[in-house]
Amino acid sequence: MRKFIFSLSVLALSLSVSAQFVSIPTQKVDLNKISLEDITFGFKIIPSISWVAIDHNDAQADGATLKLGLGATAEYEVNKIISIISGVNYNTTGGYMYDSLSLNTSTNKDNYKVSYSLIEVPLGIKLRTPEVNRFSYYLNGGFNAGFILSATEKHKSTVTGVNDSKYDILKLSSASMLGYFASVGTTYKIIKKIRLFGEITYKNALTSIANGNEYTTVLTPIDHKYTSPIYIYPGSMEFAIGIQF
């Protein structure tokens, strides 16, 4: 995270210095001229491969899992190349992890799965190519805020006839998180503003989805016996398909 923030700072400083020597044309957006005709909406389904990165002296990440989400999109066209994008997504994320406690539990697998559901509100910029034979291509990038709805931890039993253990860890989780995304995609024009689109998006959290200090207290029904806070950063690779109108 520190490297990411440092890189952004260097980039911002470079642009500031360059702007003093290069005349960069600017275009002001007149909010009074914005109309619904300039905005396209859409829906998408979001299958993804999700994982977690962990900063802790005991717990470690241990693999990815398949997840699914749904989204509603909104896009304001500034010009033929640049658009501002936003929307609302219901998404799921998570992954596998292990710690010294899970490694020493003979009745369960040595790792366990954490899962989170959340509402996401992205805000970013789209750069797209001119349309050729109904196809165009684009790049997206920006930030997204997530609001956590549920959080669970599932331990798979190794004992025949014994159910897996699933724990509600919402009280161990942050209420919200901030992340960034970058994607590449293509659209196919059906008629007028109606388009099919598909995109691949890389997403990663900038803030921890875990309320790390809560893990250091005695928990009910599960106690990981951590002596220091844990920081969990979910990430994912999404493969979305949808329609714009």
TAHUGI-V681873 format. One record per residue. N is the residue number from 1. SS is DSSP state (H for helix, E for strand, C for the rest). NEAR is the number of other C-alpha atoms within 8 Angstrom. Layout:
N,SS,NEAR
N,SS,NEAR
This chain:
1,C,5
2,H,5
3,H,6
4,H,7
5,H,8
6,H,8
7,H,8
8,H,8
9,H,8
10,H,8
11,H,8
12,H,8
13,H,8
14,H,8
15,H,8
16,H,8
17,H,8
18,H,8
19,H,9
20,C,7
21,C,6
22,C,6
23,C,6
24,C,5
25,C,4
26,C,4
27,C,4
28,C,4
29,C,5
30,C,6
31,H,5
32,H,4
33,H,5
34,C,7
35,C,6
36,H,6
37,H,5
38,H,8
39,E,10
40,E,12
41,E,10
42,E,11
43,E,11
44,E,12
45,E,11
46,E,13
47,E,11
48,E,11
49,E,11
50,E,15
51,E,14
52,E,15
53,E,10
54,E,11
55,E,9
56,C,10
57,C,5
58,C,7
59,C,12
60,E,11
61,E,11
62,C,9
63,C,9
64,C,11
65,E,10
66,E,8
67,E,10
68,E,10
69,E,11
70,E,11
71,E,13
72,E,11
73,E,12
74,E,11
75,E,11
76,E,10
77,E,10
78,C,9
79,C,6
80,C,8
81,C,10
82,E,11
83,E,13
84,E,12
85,E,13
86,E,11
87,E,11
88,E,11
89,E,11
90,E,11
91,E,13
92,E,11
93,E,13
94,E,15
95,E,16
96,E,15
97,E,14
98,E,14
99,C,10
100,H,8
101,H,9
102,H,12
103,H,10
104,C,7
105,C,9
106,C,6
107,C,7
108,E,11
109,C,13
110,C,9
111,C,12
112,E,13
113,E,11
114,E,12
115,E,11
116,E,12
117,E,12
118,E,12
119,E,12
120,E,12
121,E,11
122,E,12
123,E,11
124,E,11
125,E,11
126,E,13
127,E,10
128,E,11
129,C,8
130,C,8
131,C,7
132,E,6
133,C,4
134,C,8
135,E,10
136,E,12
137,E,11
138,E,11
139,E,11
140,E,12
141,E,11
142,E,11
143,E,11
144,E,12
145,E,11
146,E,12
147,E,10
148,E,14
149,E,9
150,E,10
151,E,13
152,E,12
153,E,12
154,E,11
155,E,12
156,C,10
157,E,12
158,C,9
159,C,7
160,C,5
161,C,4
162,C,7
163,C,6
164,C,8
165,E,8
166,E,8
167,E,9
168,E,9
169,C,10
170,H,10
171,H,8
172,H,10
173,E,12
174,C,12
175,C,6
176,E,9
177,E,14
178,E,11
179,E,13
180,E,12
181,E,13
182,E,11
183,E,11
184,E,11
185,E,11
186,E,11
187,E,11
188,E,10
189,E,11
190,E,9
191,E,6
192,C,5
193,C,9
194,E,10
195,E,12
196,E,12
197,E,12
198,E,11
199,E,12
200,E,11
201,E,12
202,E,11
203,E,12
204,E,11
205,E,12
206,C,10
207,C,8
208,C,12
209,C,12
210,E,10
211,C,14
212,H,12
213,H,9
214,H,9
215,H,16
216,H,11
217,C,9
218,C,7
219,C,8
220,C,5
221,C,5
222,C,6
223,C,9
224,C,7
225,C,9
226,C,9
227,C,5
228,C,10
229,C,12
230,C,13
231,E,12
232,E,11
233,E,13
234,E,15
235,E,14
236,E,12
237,E,11
238,E,13
239,E,11
240,E,12
241,E,11
242,E,11
243,E,11
244,E,12
245,C,8
